[in-house]
Amino acid sequence: MKIGILQANLNSFDECFDPVNQETKHEVTFYRWTDENFPPITGLTPRLQYRIPKCFGWEMAKGADFYVWLDGSVSFERSDCVEWYLSQLGDNDMGFFKHPSRRNIRQEVQHIEEHLRLGKPYITKRYTGGLHREFLDRILNEGYKDRVLYASTVFIFRNTSLVQRALEDWWALGSRYFSCDQVQLPYVLWKNNLKVKIFDEPIYKSGYISLCSKHK
């Protein structure tokens, strides 16, 4: 099988480190997009452009059977990480850690509102119009049960048309509402009826993801 490891670091937001070589029988290829090979797109902030390889890496780096996404601030420091993520995924479509701090979309929206009050710079004025609440009301009206929040820092997915469609929906909602992509993610997975595996261990205590960068 072919495994693609995907990462992006635009506007030099993170100080990245390459994952260690993986000990596996599978073919593993590492892809990272930067301003050099994915130059700034007029009208998109780096934060939103960053979502393009996150949602469309399967299209930009074609040919893998599975992909693992790594945010720019994390890496693999163990040689068995790919094997562990594959074993966790099993026959599911996508696999995620639970969010380490918050339990559902409501709590994430409350977190956004708190950061608005504190004037945090990465929460833009766009949020003050209530788009986060508008989105929450919309999905609850569609019958979505708000019971989980995933960490989108790292995840694995099977390269199928069903998963591709879900990733496209994730991008569409992010560009429509806001770029805090953890808010839309549980709804997108539910809407597309994906089989989702929640990893057995807490994200930063698993040993299979390592913080390697503080945002510049």
N, C-alpha and C positions, 0 to 999 in steps of 0.2 A: 504494500500500500504506500501511497504518497501522502506525506504530512507537510502542510505549510504552516510555518510560524510567522505570524503577521505582527508588525509593530509600526508606529508612526511617531515622528518627533518633528513637529512643524514649529517654525519661529524659535527653534532651539529652546523649547519650553522645558525639556528635561535634559539631564545629563545621562545618556543611555550607555548600557553595557550589553555586549552580545551575549546571548545564552551560551552556556557551555555545550560542547558537542554531546549529542545524545547517543546513548548506547541502546540501539534498537535494530531489529532486522528490517525496519521500514526505511524508505527514502525520505529524509527530512531536509527541507529547504527553508532558510531564514530570509524573510523579506522585511526591509525597513524603508519607509518613505520619509524623506526630508525635504527641505526647501530646494535642494539640488536636483532631486529626481522627481519631485512633485511640487513645482513652484507655486507660489501664492496665486489663488484664483480671485480675480477682481470681484468685489462685492461680498466675499466670504471672509469671516474672521478665521484666524488659525484654529480656534476651538471648534468651529463648525466644519471647516475643511478636513480637520482630523477625523471626523466621523465618516468621511467617504471611504478610506481604506478599511475602517472598522466595519462598515456595513457592506462594502463591495470588494473586499480583498479577494474573495473567491473569483471575481471577474477580472481584477487587475493582475492577479498572479494565478493564472488558470492551471488546472490540471491535477490538483490534489484531491484526494478522497476525503480528507479531514483537514480542518484548519484550527489552529489555536491562536487566539488573539491575546496579545500582551500590551497593556498600556505602557507608555514610555517610561513610567516611573518604576517598573518592575522587570524582573528577568528570571531566568532559570539558572540556578547555581548547582543543580544536581544533574547527573547524567541520565537519570531514569525518569525525568519529568514527563516526557512524551508518552512513555509506556503507562505511567500512572494515570494521566488524563484519559488515555484510550480505555484503560480498564474501568475507570469511573463512568465513562460515557455508556459503555455496554451497547445495547441496541437502541438507545435513545437518540433523539435528534440533536439536542444541545445539552451542554452541561455547565453549571455555574456554582460558585460559592454563594451562600446567603450573604446579604449585606451585614457587615460586622457591627453596625450601630443601630440600624433602624429596621423595623419589621414589615412595613407596608408602604404603599404609595402615599397615604395620608401623612404618615410621619415624615416622609421625604419632602412633601409640599410644606409642611410646618417648618422643616429645616430651612427650606428656601426662604420662607417668610421671615424667619429669625435672622437670616443673613442679610436680607433686605433691610431690616431695621438696624442692623449693625453696619451697613454700608460696605459690605465686603465687595472688593473690586471685580471679582469674577462673576458675580450675580449682577447682570446688566440692568439698566433702566427698563428694558423691554419687559421684564417680569412684573414691574409695578402696575401694569395694565390689567393684572388678574388672569393672565393666560394660564398660569398653573392651576388656578381654581376652575377655570373654564374647562380645562382638560379633565380634571378630576370629576367634575359634574357629568361630563359627557360619558365617560366610561362607566360610571356607576349607573347612569340611566340606561346603558346597554346591557345591564345585568352582570357586569363584572364584579366578582367578590374580591375585595381588597385584603388579601391574606398573606402576601409574600413580597419581599423586596430582594432583588439579586444584586450582587456586586458585579458590575460590568468591567471591572479591572482586568480580569482574565476569564476566558471561556473557551470551550471547544465546541465545534459543530461539524456535523456531517454535511458534505457538499451535495445536497439534493435540491430539487426545484422547490420543494415545500419550505425548506430552510431559507433558500434564497429569497423567496417571496416575503417571508417574515422579516428578513434583514432589510429588504426594500421598504417595507412598512415602517420599520424602526427609523430609517432615514427620513421618510416622508413626515412622520409625526415630529421628529426632532427639528426639521426645518420649518414646519408649520407652527409649532408652539415654542420650543426652547431647546437648548443644546445639553441640558442636564439629562443625559440619556437613560439614567437609571429609573426615572419617573415613568417613561413610556414602556420600558422593557417587559414587565410582567403582563401588561395588557396585550402587547403585541404577541407574546407567546401563547396567551390564552386565545386570542382572536384567531390565530392560525392553527390552533389545535395541535401544537407541537408536544412531543414527549420530552419532558425536561427532567434531567437528573440533577438533583442538588447534592453537591459533594459532601462527603461524610464528615469533614473536619472544618473548623473555622479557618477563614482565608489566610490569616497571618500566623497561624499556628500549625499549618499543615506540613510545612517544610517543602512544599512544592511551588511556592512563589516567594520571591525575595524582593523586598524593597531595595532598590539600588540607586535611587535618585531623589533628591529633594527638588521641587520646582524652583527654577531660577527666578 
